[in-house]
């Protein structure tokens, strides 16, 4: 019986060392998976109005990638806070990008530019992907309102997926805190 209790305790300790994944909703690449190339149309980044692969450009750097279906107040707050972390960690070559999943990318451009300007989001490009489902290899769940993946050395370390209304201030703080997982 003592061995069983010791094994259970060890399991609990080790589970705290496992990659991060929030909630029951699975969306996007899971910890340990390899993020593949996909192309977006840059709206606010250094290559505005061009199609490019930020995954390719950022390579093995520590990266935060968000897939969003709607840019509401909470999503914008998350992006702004992550943008500050990226700017603060420029010496570590940290990068981030946001991909808005939409069937009408042209309709998103003006609002993304406005949000970036009003919120002073400068280190994190906002881009669009022409398809609400997202890149097939990324497995974005249809019920996921926001999917956050963080990777370093082309290995996903952190994954969060939120249904509509589930992105709270507490969860924003947790996501921001967990950027440390890719900076060590």
ABEGO torsion letter per residue (X at the ends): XAAAAAAAAAAAAAAAABBBBBEABBBEBBBGBBBBBBBBBBAABAABGBBBBAAAAAEABBBBBBBBABBBAAAAAAAAAAAAAAAAAAAAGBBBBBBBBBABAAAAAAAAAAAAAAAGBAABBBBBBBEAAEBAAAGBBAABABBBBBBBGGBBABBBBBBBGABBAAAAAAAAAAAAAAAX
